Amino acid sequence: MGLRAGPITWLALLRGINVGGKRKVPMRDLARVFADSGFDRVETYIQSGNVIFTAAPGTPVPSNGRIEVQIEKRFGFPVPVVLRNKEQLDRAISQNPFAEEGADEDTLHVLFLSDLPSADRVPNLDDRRSLPDTFSVIGQEVYLRLPNGVARTKLTNAYFDATLETVGTMRNWRTVTRLQALMDAFP
């Protein structure tokens, strides 16, 4: 948890909020949690829990654990949070093998993992689990091509969490690229 010399733009991806009327988190209240935690320029994007923010120079680098504690205090239930800074998100977007192949953007998703999966866990993933769906694990991201949609796949958060022994949260490709554009607008 080192100190930074200048502001860095961060993205917090929350998992499992505002889905089916459960685990409701109003975006205004969520933004307030981040502002009250000392972060600046806090903005949310859509109801699924995407928060873009910066921190003043000299403040601690954000940690998902610290943010998760504040969210649970405010809303009364645990919410996994995955963090990416602008550079990490740019890299994640540039490394999508399915986008490079020209796959239909409506079929693309990214599962952002909270931790780098252990090299001995990745081979345990079954690439035939949900054909014609495909995936590729690169660093802390799992890239998915889901031609029949996310509702029909067996390549779920729970499957990757259990197999890779980490926690992830999925976003569709349009949301990922929109978040990048929003982060580009920050200083």
Rosetta constraint file for C-alpha pairs under 8 A:
AtomPair CA 1 CA 60 HARMONIC 6.05 0.50
AtomPair CA 1 CA 61 HARMONIC 5.63 0.50
AtomPair CA 1 CA 62 HARMONIC 7.65 0.50
AtomPair CA 1 CA 63 HARMONIC 7.51 0.50
AtomPair CA 2 CA 60 HARMONIC 6.02 0.50
AtomPair CA 2 CA 61 HARMONIC 6.05 0.50
AtomPair CA 3 CA 57 HARMONIC 7.84 0.50
AtomPair CA 3 CA 58 HARMONIC 5.41 0.50
AtomPair CA 3 CA 59 HARMONIC 5.96 0.50
AtomPair CA 3 CA 60 HARMONIC 5.03 0.50
AtomPair CA 3 CA 61 HARMONIC 6.06 0.50
AtomPair CA 4 CA 57 HARMONIC 5.81 0.50
AtomPair CA 4 CA 58 HARMONIC 5.39 0.50
AtomPair CA 4 CA 59 HARMONIC 6.80 0.50
AtomPair CA 4 CA 60 HARMONIC 7.08 0.50
AtomPair CA 4 CA 61 HARMONIC 6.76 0.50
AtomPair CA 5 CA 57 HARMONIC 5.36 0.50
AtomPair CA 5 CA 58 HARMONIC 6.04 0.50
AtomPair CA 6 CA 56 HARMONIC 7.21 0.50
AtomPair CA 6 CA 57 HARMONIC 4.66 0.50
AtomPair CA 6 CA 58 HARMONIC 7.46 0.50
AtomPair CA 7 CA 54 HARMONIC 6.10 0.50
AtomPair CA 7 CA 55 HARMONIC 5.74 0.50
AtomPair CA 7 CA 56 HARMONIC 5.72 0.50
AtomPair CA 7 CA 57 HARMONIC 5.42 0.50
AtomPair CA 8 CA 54 HARMONIC 5.71 0.50
AtomPair CA 8 CA 55 HARMONIC 6.79 0.50
AtomPair CA 8 CA 85 HARMONIC 7.00 0.50
AtomPair CA 8 CA 86 HARMONIC 7.47 0.50
AtomPair CA 9 CA 52 HARMONIC 7.03 0.50
AtomPair CA 9 CA 53 HARMONIC 5.78 0.50
AtomPair CA 9 CA 54 HARMONIC 4.70 0.50
AtomPair CA 9 CA 55 HARMONIC 7.63 0.50
AtomPair CA 9 CA 85 HARMONIC 5.85 0.50
AtomPair CA 9 CA 86 HARMONIC 5.77 0.50
AtomPair CA 9 CA 183 HARMONIC 6.76 0.50
AtomPair CA 9 CA 186 HARMONIC 6.89 0.50
AtomPair CA 9 CA 187 HARMONIC 7.70 0.50
AtomPair CA 10 CA 52 HARMONIC 5.63 0.50
AtomPair CA 10 CA 53 HARMONIC 5.34 0.50
AtomPair CA 10 CA 54 HARMONIC 5.97 0.50
AtomPair CA 10 CA 83 HARMONIC 6.98 0.50
AtomPair CA 10 CA 84 HARMONIC 5.87 0.50
AtomPair CA 10 CA 85 HARMONIC 4.27 0.50
AtomPair CA 10 CA 86 HARMONIC 6.10 0.50
AtomPair CA 10 CA 183 HARMONIC 7.91 0.50
AtomPair CA 11 CA 50 HARMONIC 6.95 0.50
AtomPair CA 11 CA 51 HARMONIC 5.63 0.50
AtomPair CA 11 CA 52 HARMONIC 4.56 0.50
AtomPair CA 11 CA 53 HARMONIC 6.56 0.50
AtomPair CA 11 CA 83 HARMONIC 5.66 0.50
AtomPair CA 11 CA 84 HARMONIC 5.23 0.50
AtomPair CA 11 CA 85 HARMONIC 5.94 0.50
AtomPair CA 11 CA 86 HARMONIC 7.42 0.50
AtomPair CA 11 CA 183 HARMONIC 8.00 0.50
AtomPair CA 12 CA 49 HARMONIC 7.82 0.50
AtomPair CA 12 CA 50 HARMONIC 5.81 0.50
AtomPair CA 12 CA 51 HARMONIC 5.02 0.50
AtomPair CA 12 CA 52 HARMONIC 6.42 0.50
AtomPair CA 12 CA 81 HARMONIC 6.28 0.50
AtomPair CA 12 CA 82 HARMONIC 5.74 0.50
AtomPair CA 12 CA 83 HARMONIC 4.68 0.50
AtomPair CA 12 CA 84 HARMONIC 6.70 0.50
AtomPair CA 13 CA 49 HARMONIC 5.95 0.50
AtomPair CA 13 CA 50 HARMONIC 4.91 0.50
AtomPair CA 13 CA 51 HARMONIC 6.64 0.50
AtomPair CA 13 CA 81 HARMONIC 5.56 0.50
AtomPair CA 13 CA 82 HARMONIC 5.10 0.50
AtomPair CA 13 CA 83 HARMONIC 6.29 0.50
AtomPair CA 13 CA 169 HARMONIC 7.05 0.50
AtomPair CA 14 CA 48 HARMONIC 7.23 0.50
AtomPair CA 14 CA 49 HARMONIC 4.85 0.50
AtomPair CA 14 CA 50 HARMONIC 6.35 0.50
AtomPair CA 14 CA 79 HARMONIC 6.55 0.50
AtomPair CA 14 CA 80 HARMONIC 5.92 0.50
AtomPair CA 14 CA 81 HARMONIC 4.61 0.50
AtomPair CA 14 CA 82 HARMONIC 6.53 0.50
AtomPair CA 14 CA 169 HARMONIC 7.09 0.50
AtomPair CA 15 CA 48 HARMONIC 7.66 0.50
AtomPair CA 15 CA 49 HARMONIC 7.08 0.50
AtomPair CA 15 CA 79 HARMONIC 6.25 0.50
AtomPair CA 15 CA 80 HARMONIC 5.51 0.50
AtomPair CA 15 CA 81 HARMONIC 6.39 0.50
AtomPair CA 15 CA 168 HARMONIC 7.63 0.50
AtomPair CA 15 CA 169 HARMONIC 5.33 0.50
AtomPair CA 15 CA 170 HARMONIC 7.92 0.50
AtomPair CA 16 CA 23 HARMONIC 7.38 0.50
AtomPair CA 16 CA 48 HARMONIC 7.51 0.50
AtomPair CA 16 CA 79 HARMONIC 7.14 0.50
AtomPair CA 16 CA 80 HARMONIC 7.96 0.50
AtomPair CA 17 CA 22 HARMONIC 6.98 0.50
AtomPair CA 17 CA 23 HARMONIC 5.12 0.50
AtomPair CA 17 CA 24 HARMONIC 5.97 0.50
AtomPair CA 17 CA 25 HARMONIC 6.45 0.50
AtomPair CA 17 CA 47 HARMONIC 7.97 0.50
AtomPair CA 17 CA 48 HARMONIC 6.07 0.50
AtomPair CA 17 CA 49 HARMONIC 6.64 0.50
AtomPair CA 17 CA 79 HARMONIC 7.51 0.50
AtomPair CA 18 CA 22 HARMONIC 5.73 0.50
AtomPair CA 18 CA 23 HARMONIC 5.60 0.50
AtomPair CA 18 CA 24 HARMONIC 4.69 0.50
AtomPair CA 18 CA 25 HARMONIC 6.26 0.50
AtomPair CA 18 CA 47 HARMONIC 6.53 0.50
AtomPair CA 18 CA 48 HARMONIC 6.19 0.50
AtomPair CA 19 CA 23 HARMONIC 7.11 0.50
AtomPair CA 19 CA 24 HARMONIC 7.72 0.50
AtomPair CA 19 CA 48 HARMONIC 7.61 0.50
AtomPair CA 23 CA 77 HARMONIC 7.63 0.50
AtomPair CA 25 CA 29 HARMONIC 7.11 0.50
AtomPair CA 25 CA 30 HARMONIC 6.61 0.50
AtomPair CA 25 CA 75 HARMONIC 7.16 0.50
AtomPair CA 26 CA 30 HARMONIC 6.24 0.50
AtomPair CA 26 CA 47 HARMONIC 7.67 0.50
AtomPair CA 27 CA 31 HARMONIC 6.06 0.50
AtomPair CA 27 CA 44 HARMONIC 6.40 0.50
AtomPair CA 27 CA 47 HARMONIC 6.60 0.50
AtomPair CA 27 CA 49 HARMONIC 7.51 0.50
AtomPair CA 28 CA 32 HARMONIC 6.33 0.50
AtomPair CA 29 CA 33 HARMONIC 6.45 0.50
AtomPair CA 30 CA 34 HARMONIC 6.73 0.50
AtomPair CA 30 CA 71 HARMONIC 7.56 0.50
AtomPair CA 31 CA 35 HARMONIC 6.25 0.50
AtomPair CA 31 CA 42 HARMONIC 6.01 0.50
AtomPair CA 31 CA 43 HARMONIC 6.57 0.50
AtomPair CA 31 CA 44 HARMONIC 6.65 0.50
AtomPair CA 31 CA 51 HARMONIC 7.31 0.50
AtomPair CA 32 CA 36 HARMONIC 5.87 0.50
AtomPair CA 33 CA 37 HARMONIC 6.15 0.50
AtomPair CA 33 CA 70 HARMONIC 6.74 0.50
AtomPair CA 33 CA 71 HARMONIC 6.73 0.50
AtomPair CA 33 CA 74 HARMONIC 7.42 0.50
AtomPair CA 34 CA 38 HARMONIC 6.73 0.50
AtomPair CA 34 CA 39 HARMONIC 5.67 0.50
AtomPair CA 34 CA 40 HARMONIC 7.98 0.50
AtomPair CA 34 CA 42 HARMONIC 6.84 0.50
AtomPair CA 34 CA 53 HARMONIC 7.92 0.50
AtomPair CA 34 CA 67 HARMONIC 7.67 0.50
AtomPair CA 35 CA 39 HARMONIC 4.98 0.50
AtomPair CA 35 CA 40 HARMONIC 6.19 0.50
AtomPair CA 35 CA 42 HARMONIC 6.58 0.50
AtomPair CA 37 CA 67 HARMONIC 7.95 0.50
AtomPair CA 37 CA 70 HARMONIC 7.76 0.50
AtomPair CA 38 CA 55 HARMONIC 6.96 0.50
AtomPair CA 39 CA 53 HARMONIC 6.40 0.50
AtomPair CA 39 CA 54 HARMONIC 5.72 0.50
AtomPair CA 39 CA 55 HARMONIC 4.59 0.50
AtomPair CA 39 CA 56 HARMONIC 7.05 0.50
AtomPair CA 40 CA 53 HARMONIC 5.89 0.50
AtomPair CA 40 CA 54 HARMONIC 4.96 0.50
AtomPair CA 40 CA 55 HARMONIC 5.26 0.50
AtomPair CA 40 CA 56 HARMONIC 6.81 0.50
AtomPair CA 41 CA 52 HARMONIC 7.80 0.50
AtomPair CA 41 CA 53 HARMONIC 5.31 0.50
AtomPair CA 41 CA 54 HARMONIC 5.87 0.50
AtomPair CA 42 CA 51 HARMONIC 6.88 0.50
AtomPair CA 42 CA 52 HARMONIC 5.78 0.50
AtomPair CA 42 CA 53 HARMONIC 4.37 0.50
AtomPair CA 42 CA 54 HARMONIC 7.01 0.50
AtomPair CA 43 CA 51 HARMONIC 5.71 0.50
AtomPair CA 43 CA 52 HARMONIC 5.23 0.50
AtomPair CA 43 CA 53 HARMONIC 6.36 0.50
AtomPair CA 44 CA 49 HARMONIC 7.21 0.50
AtomPair CA 44 CA 50 HARMONIC 5.56 0.50
AtomPair CA 44 CA 51 HARMONIC 4.43 0.50
AtomPair CA 44 CA 52 HARMONIC 6.20 0.50
AtomPair CA 45 CA 49 HARMONIC 7.10 0.50
AtomPair CA 45 CA 50 HARMONIC 5.29 0.50
AtomPair CA 45 CA 51 HARMONIC 6.43 0.50
AtomPair CA 45 CA 52 HARMONIC 7.95 0.50
AtomPair CA 45 CA 179 HARMONIC 7.72 0.50
AtomPair CA 46 CA 50 HARMONIC 6.87 0.50
AtomPair CA 52 CA 183 HARMONIC 6.95 0.50
AtomPair CA 55 CA 59 HARMONIC 6.55 0.50
AtomPair CA 55 CA 61 HARMONIC 7.93 0.50
AtomPair CA 62 CA 66 HARMONIC 7.42 0.50
AtomPair CA 62 CA 67 HARMONIC 7.60 0.50
AtomPair CA 63 CA 67 HARMONIC 6.41 0.50
AtomPair CA 63 CA 83 HARMONIC 7.55 0.50
AtomPair CA 64 CA 68 HARMONIC 5.94 0.50
AtomPair CA 64 CA 80 HARMONIC 7.84 0.50
AtomPair CA 64 CA 81 HARMONIC 5.47 0.50
AtomPair CA 64 CA 82 HARMONIC 6.16 0.50
AtomPair CA 64 CA 83 HARMONIC 6.33 0.50
AtomPair CA 65 CA 69 HARMONIC 6.24 0.50
AtomPair CA 65 CA 81 HARMONIC 7.76 0.50
AtomPair CA 66 CA 70 HARMONIC 6.54 0.50
AtomPair CA 67 CA 71 HARMONIC 6.22 0.50
AtomPair CA 67 CA 81 HARMONIC 7.40 0.50
AtomPair CA 68 CA 72 HARMONIC 6.13 0.50
AtomPair CA 68 CA 78 HARMONIC 6.82 0.50
AtomPair CA 68 CA 79 HARMONIC 6.10 0.50
AtomPair CA 68 CA 80 HARMONIC 6.42 0.50
AtomPair CA 68 CA 81 HARMONIC 6.31 0.50
AtomPair CA 69 CA 73 HARMONIC 6.19 0.50
AtomPair CA 69 CA 78 HARMONIC 7.76 0.50
AtomPair CA 70 CA 74 HARMONIC 6.25 0.50
AtomPair CA 71 CA 75 HARMONIC 5.97 0.50
AtomPair CA 71 CA 76 HARMONIC 7.71 0.50
AtomPair CA 71 CA 77 HARMONIC 7.77 0.50
AtomPair CA 71 CA 78 HARMONIC 7.21 0.50
AtomPair CA 71 CA 79 HARMONIC 7.00 0.50
AtomPair CA 72 CA 76 HARMONIC 4.92 0.50
AtomPair CA 72 CA 77 HARMONIC 4.90 0.50
AtomPair CA 72 CA 78 HARMONIC 4.99 0.50
AtomPair CA 72 CA 79 HARMONIC 6.82 0.50
AtomPair CA 73 CA 77 HARMONIC 7.70 0.50
AtomPair CA 80 CA 167 HARMONIC 7.50 0.50
AtomPair CA 81 CA 114 HARMONIC 7.55 0.50
AtomPair CA 82 CA 112 HARMONIC 6.92 0.50
AtomPair CA 82 CA 113 HARMONIC 6.74 0.50
AtomPair CA 82 CA 114 HARMONIC 5.09 0.50
AtomPair CA 82 CA 168 HARMONIC 7.13 0.50
AtomPair CA 82 CA 169 HARMONIC 7.28 0.50
AtomPair CA 83 CA 114 HARMONIC 7.23 0.50
AtomPair CA 84 CA 88 HARMONIC 5.64 0.50
AtomPair CA 84 CA 89 HARMONIC 5.97 0.50
AtomPair CA 85 CA 89 HARMONIC 6.24 0.50
AtomPair CA 86 CA 90 HARMONIC 6.13 0.50
AtomPair CA 86 CA 180 HARMONIC 7.54 0.50
AtomPair CA 86 CA 183 HARMONIC 6.63 0.50
AtomPair CA 86 CA 184 HARMONIC 7.97 0.50
AtomPair CA 87 CA 91 HARMONIC 6.18 0.50
AtomPair CA 88 CA 92 HARMONIC 6.11 0.50
AtomPair CA 89 CA 93 HARMONIC 6.22 0.50
AtomPair CA 89 CA 180 HARMONIC 6.97 0.50
AtomPair CA 90 CA 94 HARMONIC 6.20 0.50
AtomPair CA 90 CA 180 HARMONIC 7.06 0.50
AtomPair CA 91 CA 95 HARMONIC 6.14 0.50
AtomPair CA 92 CA 96 HARMONIC 6.67 0.50
AtomPair CA 92 CA 141 HARMONIC 6.98 0.50
AtomPair CA 93 CA 176 HARMONIC 7.79 0.50
AtomPair CA 93 CA 177 HARMONIC 7.54 0.50
AtomPair CA 95 CA 138 HARMONIC 7.73 0.50
AtomPair CA 96 CA 100 HARMONIC 6.43 0.50
AtomPair CA 96 CA 143 HARMONIC 6.34 0.50
AtomPair CA 97 CA 101 HARMONIC 6.34 0.50
AtomPair CA 97 CA 136 HARMONIC 7.63 0.50
AtomPair CA 97 CA 143 HARMONIC 7.58 0.50
AtomPair CA 98 CA 102 HARMONIC 6.46 0.50
AtomPair CA 98 CA 103 HARMONIC 5.53 0.50
AtomPair CA 98 CA 108 HARMONIC 7.43 0.50
AtomPair CA 98 CA 143 HARMONIC 7.59 0.50
AtomPair CA 98 CA 144 HARMONIC 7.79 0.50
AtomPair CA 98 CA 145 HARMONIC 6.82 0.50
AtomPair CA 99 CA 103 HARMONIC 5.53 0.50
AtomPair CA 99 CA 104 HARMONIC 7.84 0.50
AtomPair CA 99 CA 105 HARMONIC 7.19 0.50
AtomPair CA 99 CA 108 HARMONIC 7.71 0.50
AtomPair CA 103 CA 107 HARMONIC 7.38 0.50
AtomPair CA 103 CA 108 HARMONIC 7.57 0.50
AtomPair CA 103 CA 145 HARMONIC 7.79 0.50
AtomPair CA 104 CA 108 HARMONIC 7.10 0.50
AtomPair CA 105 CA 173 HARMONIC 6.37 0.50
AtomPair CA 105 CA 174 HARMONIC 7.34 0.50
AtomPair CA 106 CA 172 HARMONIC 7.73 0.50
AtomPair CA 106 CA 173 HARMONIC 7.16 0.50
AtomPair CA 106 CA 174 HARMONIC 7.63 0.50
AtomPair CA 107 CA 144 HARMONIC 7.92 0.50
AtomPair CA 107 CA 145 HARMONIC 5.31 0.50
AtomPair CA 107 CA 146 HARMONIC 4.92 0.50
AtomPair CA 107 CA 147 HARMONIC 5.16 0.50
AtomPair CA 107 CA 148 HARMONIC 7.67 0.50
AtomPair CA 107 CA 149 HARMONIC 6.54 0.50
AtomPair CA 107 CA 173 HARMONIC 7.98 0.50
AtomPair CA 108 CA 143 HARMONIC 7.48 0.50
AtomPair CA 108 CA 144 HARMONIC 5.75 0.50
AtomPair CA 108 CA 145 HARMONIC 4.77 0.50
AtomPair CA 108 CA 146 HARMONIC 6.35 0.50
AtomPair CA 108 CA 172 HARMONIC 6.07 0.50
AtomPair CA 108 CA 173 HARMONIC 5.29 0.50
AtomPair CA 109 CA 143 HARMONIC 6.12 0.50
AtomPair CA 109 CA 144 HARMONIC 5.09 0.50
AtomPair CA 109 CA 145 HARMONIC 6.50 0.50
AtomPair CA 109 CA 146 HARMONIC 7.60 0.50
AtomPair CA 109 CA 170 HARMONIC 6.70 0.50
AtomPair CA 109 CA 171 HARMONIC 5.61 0.50
AtomPair CA 109 CA 172 HARMONIC 4.20 0.50
AtomPair CA 109 CA 173 HARMONIC 5.09 0.50
AtomPair CA 110 CA 141 HARMONIC 6.54 0.50
AtomPair CA 110 CA 142 HARMONIC 5.73 0.50
AtomPair CA 110 CA 143 HARMONIC 4.73 0.50
AtomPair CA 110 CA 144 HARMONIC 6.00 0.50
AtomPair CA 110 CA 170 HARMONIC 5.50 0.50
AtomPair CA 110 CA 171 HARMONIC 5.50 0.50
AtomPair CA 110 CA 172 HARMONIC 6.36 0.50
AtomPair CA 110 CA 173 HARMONIC 6.83 0.50
AtomPair CA 110 CA 176 HARMONIC 7.83 0.50
AtomPair CA 111 CA 141 HARMONIC 5.66 0.50
AtomPair CA 111 CA 142 HARMONIC 4.91 0.50
AtomPair CA 111 CA 143 HARMONIC 6.41 0.50
AtomPair CA 111 CA 144 HARMONIC 7.63 0.50
AtomPair CA 111 CA 157 HARMONIC 7.62 0.50
AtomPair CA 111 CA 168 HARMONIC 5.86 0.50
AtomPair CA 111 CA 169 HARMONIC 5.34 0.50
AtomPair CA 111 CA 170 HARMONIC 4.12 0.50
AtomPair CA 111 CA 171 HARMONIC 6.51 0.50
AtomPair CA 112 CA 140 HARMONIC 6.33 0.50
AtomPair CA 112 CA 141 HARMONIC 4.87 0.50
AtomPair CA 112 CA 142 HARMONIC 6.62 0.50
AtomPair CA 112 CA 168 HARMONIC 5.20 0.50
AtomPair CA 112 CA 169 HARMONIC 5.40 0.50
AtomPair CA 112 CA 170 HARMONIC 6.16 0.50
AtomPair CA 112 CA 171 HARMONIC 7.98 0.50
AtomPair CA 113 CA 117 HARMONIC 7.99 0.50
AtomPair CA 113 CA 140 HARMONIC 5.14 0.50
AtomPair CA 113 CA 141 HARMONIC 5.81 0.50
AtomPair CA 113 CA 142 HARMONIC 7.60 0.50
AtomPair CA 113 CA 166 HARMONIC 6.74 0.50
AtomPair CA 113 CA 167 HARMONIC 5.69 0.50
AtomPair CA 113 CA 168 HARMONIC 4.13 0.50
AtomPair CA 113 CA 169 HARMONIC 6.73 0.50
AtomPair CA 114 CA 140 HARMONIC 7.18 0.50
AtomPair CA 114 CA 166 HARMONIC 6.54 0.50
AtomPair CA 114 CA 167 HARMONIC 5.56 0.50
AtomPair CA 114 CA 168 HARMONIC 5.89 0.50
AtomPair CA 115 CA 140 HARMONIC 6.30 0.50
AtomPair CA 115 CA 166 HARMONIC 6.09 0.50
AtomPair CA 115 CA 167 HARMONIC 7.35 0.50
AtomPair CA 116 CA 139 HARMONIC 6.15 0.50
AtomPair CA 116 CA 140 HARMONIC 4.89 0.50
AtomPair CA 116 CA 166 HARMONIC 7.98 0.50
AtomPair CA 117 CA 121 HARMONIC 6.72 0.50
AtomPair CA 117 CA 122 HARMONIC 6.94 0.50
AtomPair CA 117 CA 139 HARMONIC 7.67 0.50
AtomPair CA 117 CA 140 HARMONIC 6.92 0.50
AtomPair CA 117 CA 164 HARMONIC 5.68 0.50
AtomPair CA 117 CA 165 HARMONIC 7.16 0.50
AtomPair CA 117 CA 166 HARMONIC 6.74 0.50
AtomPair CA 118 CA 122 HARMONIC 6.85 0.50
AtomPair CA 118 CA 164 HARMONIC 7.10 0.50
AtomPair CA 119 CA 123 HARMONIC 7.66 0.50
AtomPair CA 120 CA 124 HARMONIC 7.73 0.50
AtomPair CA 121 CA 125 HARMONIC 7.56 0.50
AtomPair CA 121 CA 163 HARMONIC 6.63 0.50
AtomPair CA 121 CA 164 HARMONIC 5.32 0.50
AtomPair CA 121 CA 165 HARMONIC 7.73 0.50
AtomPair CA 122 CA 137 HARMONIC 7.59 0.50
AtomPair CA 122 CA 163 HARMONIC 7.70 0.50
AtomPair CA 122 CA 164 HARMONIC 6.32 0.50
AtomPair CA 124 CA 163 HARMONIC 6.62 0.50
AtomPair CA 124 CA 164 HARMONIC 7.99 0.50
AtomPair CA 125 CA 160 HARMONIC 7.78 0.50
AtomPair CA 125 CA 163 HARMONIC 6.55 0.50
AtomPair CA 125 CA 164 HARMONIC 7.95 0.50
AtomPair CA 127 CA 131 HARMONIC 7.98 0.50
AtomPair CA 127 CA 134 HARMONIC 6.68 0.50
AtomPair CA 127 CA 135 HARMONIC 7.22 0.50
AtomPair CA 129 CA 154 HARMONIC 6.72 0.50
AtomPair CA 129 CA 155 HARMONIC 7.33 0.50
AtomPair CA 130 CA 134 HARMONIC 7.66 0.50
AtomPair CA 130 CA 153 HARMONIC 6.01 0.50
AtomPair CA 130 CA 154 HARMONIC 5.39 0.50
AtomPair CA 130 CA 155 HARMONIC 6.58 0.50
AtomPair CA 132 CA 146 HARMONIC 7.43 0.50
AtomPair CA 132 CA 147 HARMONIC 7.04 0.50
AtomPair CA 133 CA 144 HARMONIC 7.33 0.50
AtomPair CA 133 CA 145 HARMONIC 5.73 0.50
AtomPair CA 133 CA 146 HARMONIC 4.75 0.50
AtomPair CA 133 CA 147 HARMONIC 6.37 0.50
AtomPair CA 133 CA 148 HARMONIC 7.63 0.50
AtomPair CA 133 CA 153 HARMONIC 7.05 0.50
AtomPair CA 133 CA 155 HARMONIC 7.86 0.50
AtomPair CA 134 CA 144 HARMONIC 5.82 0.50
AtomPair CA 134 CA 145 HARMONIC 5.30 0.50
AtomPair CA 134 CA 146 HARMONIC 6.74 0.50
AtomPair CA 135 CA 142 HARMONIC 6.56 0.50
AtomPair CA 135 CA 143 HARMONIC 5.33 0.50
AtomPair CA 135 CA 144 HARMONIC 4.34 0.50
AtomPair CA 135 CA 145 HARMONIC 6.22 0.50
AtomPair CA 136 CA 142 HARMONIC 5.61 0.50
AtomPair CA 136 CA 143 HARMONIC 5.12 0.50
AtomPair CA 136 CA 144 HARMONIC 6.65 0.50
AtomPair CA 137 CA 141 HARMONIC 5.92 0.50
AtomPair CA 137 CA 142 HARMONIC 4.41 0.50
AtomPair CA 137 CA 143 HARMONIC 6.30 0.50
AtomPair CA 138 CA 142 HARMONIC 6.30 0.50
AtomPair CA 138 CA 143 HARMONIC 7.65 0.50
AtomPair CA 146 CA 150 HARMONIC 6.32 0.50
AtomPair CA 146 CA 153 HARMONIC 7.04 0.50
AtomPair CA 148 CA 152 HARMONIC 6.25 0.50
AtomPair CA 148 CA 153 HARMONIC 7.31 0.50
AtomPair CA 149 CA 153 HARMONIC 6.75 0.50
AtomPair CA 154 CA 159 HARMONIC 7.61 0.50
AtomPair CA 155 CA 159 HARMONIC 6.21 0.50
AtomPair CA 155 CA 160 HARMONIC 7.19 0.50
AtomPair CA 156 CA 160 HARMONIC 6.45 0.50
AtomPair CA 157 CA 161 HARMONIC 5.91 0.50
AtomPair CA 157 CA 167 HARMONIC 7.79 0.50
AtomPair CA 157 CA 168 HARMONIC 6.29 0.50
AtomPair CA 157 CA 169 HARMONIC 6.63 0.50
AtomPair CA 157 CA 170 HARMONIC 7.19 0.50
AtomPair CA 158 CA 162 HARMONIC 6.05 0.50
AtomPair CA 159 CA 163 HARMONIC 6.11 0.50
AtomPair CA 160 CA 164 HARMONIC 5.62 0.50
AtomPair CA 160 CA 165 HARMONIC 7.64 0.50
AtomPair CA 160 CA 166 HARMONIC 7.74 0.50
AtomPair CA 160 CA 167 HARMONIC 7.93 0.50
AtomPair CA 160 CA 168 HARMONIC 7.67 0.50
AtomPair CA 161 CA 165 HARMONIC 5.28 0.50
AtomPair CA 161 CA 166 HARMONIC 5.01 0.50
AtomPair CA 161 CA 167 HARMONIC 5.13 0.50
AtomPair CA 161 CA 168 HARMONIC 6.56 0.50
AtomPair CA 162 CA 166 HARMONIC 7.20 0.50
AtomPair CA 171 CA 175 HARMONIC 6.31 0.50
AtomPair CA 171 CA 176 HARMONIC 6.39 0.50
AtomPair CA 172 CA 176 HARMONIC 6.37 0.50
AtomPair CA 173 CA 177 HARMONIC 6.19 0.50
AtomPair CA 174 CA 178 HARMONIC 6.04 0.50
AtomPair CA 175 CA 179 HARMONIC 6.03 0.50
AtomPair CA 176 CA 180 HARMONIC 6.36 0.50
AtomPair CA 177 CA 181 HARMONIC 6.34 0.50
AtomPair CA 178 CA 182 HARMONIC 6.25 0.50
AtomPair CA 179 CA 183 HARMONIC 6.12 0.50
AtomPair CA 180 CA 184 HARMONIC 6.12 0.50
AtomPair CA 181 CA 185 HARMONIC 6.63 0.50
AtomPair CA 182 CA 186 HARMONIC 7.06 0.50
